[in-house]
Amino acid sequence: MNFKDLNNKALISDSDIDWEDLGAGVKRKIMAYDDNLMLVKVEFEKDAIGSIHNHPHLQMSYVAKGSFEVTMGDDKKILNQGDVFFAPSNVFHGVVCLEAGLLVDIFNPYREDFLITSP
């Protein structure tokens, strides 16, 4: 990859990317990705739910704003701004937003399912 290609993927302005409304008080922005890594912002209104789910991807999530009750397997904990959770492959996890907030999610490999758009 030449520098120009890298530069186009490496320097990303938040204002150039639109939010995708997922409904029920949740929206996301796919900020950057390649085959190995993806960074996504997910904004939650108070009381919005990130349903319990699992996937084969590794996931780390940084609580950039707000407060969340996070379920990881059989454990639950309240995480606040500055905290992090790690979801290993295929472990069921989800969140309930206790105070309007923003998660920054990092996936390995990238979430191909996030890139599928309906016609």
MARMARMAR-156291 format. One record per atom (N, C-alpha, C): residue in one letter; z, y, x. Coordinates in steps of 0.05 Angstrom, whole numbers, padded with zeros to 5 digits, always signed. Each point is the difference from the previous one (the first is absolute). Layout:
aZYX...
***
This chain:
m+00000-00024+00017m+00000+00024-00017m+00000+00025+00018n-00018+00018-00006n+00000+00024+00017n+00020+00021-00011f+00005+00020+00016f+00021+00020-00007f-00005+00013-00026k-00025+00006-00006k-00006+00014-00026k+00008-00018-00023d-00006-00026+00000d+00008-00018-00021d+00031-00001-00003l+00013-00003+00023l+00029-00001+00000l+00012+00026-00011n-00011+00022+00008n+00010+00026-00009n-00002+00003-00030n-00022-00010-00012n-00003+00002-00029n+00021-00016-00015k+00009-00022+00012k+00020-00017-00013k+00028+00008+00008a+00003+00014+00022a+00026+00006+00012a+00012+00026-00010l-00016+00019-00007l+00010+00026-00008l-00005+00004-00030i+00021-00003-00015i-00002-00001-00030i+00017+00021-00012s-00012+00016-00017s+00014+00021-00015s+00008-00010-00027d+00026+00002-00007d+00010-00008-00026d-00016+00012-00023s-00007+00026+00003s-00014+00014-00021s-00028-00011-00005d-00011-00016+00018d-00027-00011-00004d+00000-00025-00016i+00023-00011-00007i+00002-00025-00014i+00013+00005-00028d-00012-00011-00020d+00010+00003-00028d+00020-00022-00006w+00019+00007-00017w+00019-00020-00010w-00014-00018-00020e+00007-00025+00000e-00009-00019-00020e+00023-00005-00020d-00004+00006-00025d+00021-00003-00020d+00002-00029-00008l+00022-00013+00005l+00004-00028-00007l+00013-00004-00027g+00008+00023-00012g+00013-00001-00026g+00030-00004+00003a+00014+00004-00022a+00029-00004-00002a+00016+00015+00022g-00010+00024+00007g+00015+00017+00018g-00004-00007+00030v-00022-00014+00006v-00005-00008+00028v-00028+00008+00008k-00003+00011+00023k-00027+00006+00011k+00000-00005+00030r-00024-00005+00011r-00002-00006+00029r-00024+00013+00012k+00003+00003+00027k-00022+00010+00017k-00003-00019+00023i-00024-00011+00003i-00005-00017+00024i-00008+00020+00022m+00018+00003+00019m-00004+00020+00021m-00019-00009+00023a+00004-00025+00009a-00017-00010+00022a+00003-00030+00001y-00022-00013+00010y+00002-00029+00004y-00023-00009+00018d+00005-00023+00012d-00021-00016+00012d+00006-00029-00007d-00013-00019+00014d+00004-00028-00008d+00029-00010+00004n+00015+00013+00018n+00027-00009+00007n+00023+00016-00012l-00005+00024-00009l+00022+00017-00007l-00009+00019-00023m+00019+00007-00018m-00005+00019-00021m+00025+00016-00005l-00004+00027-00004l+00022+00017-00007l-00006+00013-00027v+00019-00003-00018v-00003+00009-00028v+00025+00016-00008k-00005+00023-00013k+00022+00015-00012k+00002-00007-00030v+00024-00005-00009v+00004-00007-00029v+00021+00019-00011e-00007+00016-00020e+00018+00019-00012e+00010-00011-00027f+00026+00003-00004f+00013-00011-00024f+00015+00023-00015e-00003+00000-00026e+00017+00017-00017e+00026-00015-00003k+00021+00015-00007k+00026-00012-00006k-00003-00022-00021d+00013-00023+00005d+00000-00023-00018d-00026-00017+00001a-00020+00009+00016a-00024-00016+00003a+00006-00026+00015i-00016-00021-00005i+00006-00026+00011i-00024-00010+00017g+00006-00010+00023g-00019-00015+00016g+00007-00029-00005s-00014-00013-00018s+00007-00027-00010s+00004-00020+00023i+00017-00019-00006i+00005-00022+00019i-00027-00015+00005h-00007-00004+00025h-00025-00013+00007h+00003-00011+00028n-00020-00015+00008n-00002-00009+00028n-00029+00000+00009h-00004-00002+00026h-00027+00000+00011h+00002-00011+00028p-00023-00009+00011p+00001-00012+00027p+00003+00021+00022h-00003+00025-00006h+00001+00021+00020h+00028+00006+00009l+00004+00008+00025l+00025+00011+00009l+00001+00029-00011q+00023+00009-00008q+00003+00027-00010q+00025+00013+00010m-00002+00024+00009m+00023+00017+00007m-00003+00025-00018s+00022+00009-00011s-00001+00024-00017s+00022+00019+00009y-00008+00025+00003y+00018+00022+00008y+00005+00017-00024v+00025+00005-00007v+00007+00018-00022v-00002+00028+00010a-00022+00013-00006a-00005+00028+00009a+00015+00020-00017k+00005-00007-00025k+00014+00018-00019k+00011-00017-00022g+00023+00009-00011g+00011-00013-00023g+00020-00022+00005s+00004-00016-00020s+00019-00022+00000s-00011-00023-00016f+00002-00025+00011f-00011-00023-00012f+00019-00023+00000e+00001-00016-00021e+00014-00026+00000e-00022-00020+00008v+00004-00012+00023v-00019-00018+00011v+00010-00029-00003t-00018-00017-00010t+00006-00028-00002t-00017-00014+00021m+00013-00017+00016m-00014-00015+00021m+00011-00029-00002g-00017-00018-00011g+00010-00027-00004g+00023+00001-00021d+00023-00011+00008d+00024+00000-00017d+00018+00024+00004d-00007+00018+00019d+00017+00023+00007d-00010+00025-00013k+00019+00018-00006k-00006+00027-00011k+00017+00020+00016k-00012+00023+00005k+00014+00021+00014k-00013+00027-00007i+00016+00021-00002i-00010+00027-00004i-00007+00012+00027l-00025+00009+00002l-00009+00013+00024l-00008+00029-00006n+00006+00017+00019n-00005+00029-00004n-00018+00011+00022q-00007+00025-00002q-00017+00013+00019q+00008-00007+00028g-00020-00009+00016g+00005-00007+00028g+00004-00030+00004d+00005-00015-00022d+00005-00029+00003d-00027-00015-00001v+00001-00026+00008v-00024-00016+00002v+00006-00028-00011f-00020-00012-00012f+00002-00029-00006f-00024-00015+00010f+00004-00025+00007f-00020-00018+00011f-00004-00023-00019a-00024-00005-00009a-00007-00022-00017a-00017-00020+00016p+00012-00023+00008p-00015-00020+00013p-00021-00012-00018s-00019-00014+00011s-00021-00013-00016s+00012-00018-00022n-00011+00003-00024n+00006-00016-00023n+00028+00002-00011v+00016+00019+00009v+00027+00004-00011v-00003+00019-00024f+00012-00007-00022f-00001+00016-00024f+00017+00026+00004h-00011+00023-00008h+00013+00025+00004h-00010+00020-00021g+00016+00021-00004g-00008+00021-00019g+00020+00023+00001v-00005+00022-00014v+00017+00023+00001v+00003+00012-00028v+00023+00013-00004v+00004+00018-00023v+00007+00027+00012c-00014+00020-00009c+00004+00027+00011c+00024+00013-00015l+00021+00006+00015l+00024+00012-00012l-00001+00030+00000e-00015+00011+00019e-00004+00029+00003e-00028+00004+00010a-00016+00017-00014a-00029+00003+00007a-00004-00002+00030g-00019-00016+00007g-00003-00006+00029g-00027-00007+00009l-00002-00005+00026l-00024-00006+00014l+00005-00022+00021l-00015-00022-00002l+00001-00021+00020l-00025+00002+00017v+00003-00005+00026v-00023-00003+00018v-00001-00029+00008d-00020-00014-00010d-00003-00029+00004d-00020-00006+00022i+00007-00019+00017i-00017-00009+00022i-00004-00030-00004f-00025-00008+00000f-00007-00029-00004f-00016-00011+00024n+00005-00025+00005n-00015-00015+00020n-00006-00028-00012p-00025-00008-00002p-00024+00017+00003p-00003+00019-00024y-00022+00014-00001y-00004+00019-00022y-00001-00013-00027r+00006+00014-00021r+00000-00010-00027r-00028+00003-00012e-00016-00021+00003e-00027+00001-00011e+00000+00005-00030d+00020-00011-00014d+00002+00004-00029d+00003+00029-00008f+00011+00017+00018f+00003+00028-00006f-00027+00015+00000l-00020-00012+00013l-00026+00014+00003l-00020-00008-00022i+00008-00019-00017i-00018-00009-00021i+00002+00021-00023t-00023+00010-00008t+00000+00019-00021t-00015-00012-00024s+00008+00008-00024s-00014-00011-00023s-00025+00017-00006p-00021-00013-00011p-00025+00014-00006p+00003+00022-00021
***
